Amino acid sequence: MMLTPTELDRLTLHTAAELARKRQARGLKLNLPEAQALLCDECLEAARDGRSLDDVMAFAVTILTTDDVLPDVPELLGLLSVEAMFEDGAKTVTVWQPIRPGKETREAGLRPGAILAEDGEIELNSGVDKTTLVVLNTGDRPVHVSTHFHFFECNRELEFDRAGAFGYRLDLPAGATARFDPGESKEVILTKIAGTGEVTGLNRLTEGSIHDPVVKAAALRRARERGFRGA
C-alpha cells in the first residue's frame, strides 16, 4: 500500500492520539503534545464523520478540561488549528482556548509567557503613525490576521482601502490576532511598520521598501491583478 505524505502525517498524529488516550485511561494527566494530538485527532475524525465546520469547532471545546492536563498546558495551548477534510473540501478548524476550566482548583501563580509589567499604563507603539480602516470579510470562512503581518497583503477576500493600509500592521500586542468572520465588518487600528521598512514574502505583493512610492505603485498593481479586494 502506497501512502502520501499527508496520509503518513495523519497516521502519525493518530498514533500519538491513541497513546494519549491510553495514558489518560490510566489516570495520567496529559502533557502538551499529548493534548494537542488528542484534540486534533478528535476534530479530524469528527470532520470525517460528516459534521460541519461550526459543529466541529463547538465539539473541540468539550473534549478536554484543565482537570485532564498538566499545569500550564491550557496556557501553552491557547490556539488549536488543524486542517480537516470536510464533505465540501478542506477547511482549517481554529479554536481559541480549546481546554476549558474543570472542577479542580488550580494553584495561582506565574504561567508560561506571563508578562511582568511595571505599575501604571503602558501605551503600545507610542509616537508611531497610525490609521483606522473598516474591513469587510466578503469570503465564506473566518480570517485571522496576526500583529506583524503587512496588513496591505492580507487575505484577498478582505475588502478595505489597500492603499491606505500600505506600510501598516495591526496595532495590537505582539502575537495577538484579529479575527474577521464571514460577512463581518470591523474597524481596525493600524500602526506604521517600523525598522527599515523592507517587506518581502507574505503574498509577494510588496517585495521592497514601504517608503518607496515606486514599490507601492507596483504592489497595488499586483494586488489588483491578483484580485485583492479594495486595491
BELGIDA-V448680 format. One record per helix or strand of 2 or more residues. SS is the DSSP state (~ for helix, > for strand). FROM is the first residue (numbers start at 1). LEN is the number of residues. Records with the same first field share a line. If there is no record, write none. Layout:
SS = FROM-LEN + FROM-LEN
//
This chain:
~ = 5-21 + 32-17 + 53-8 + 66-3 + 73-4 + 151-3 + 162-4 + 213-13
> = 79-8 + 89-8 + 130-8 + 143-4 + 158-2 + 168-3 + 177-4 + 185-8 + 198-2 + 208-2
//
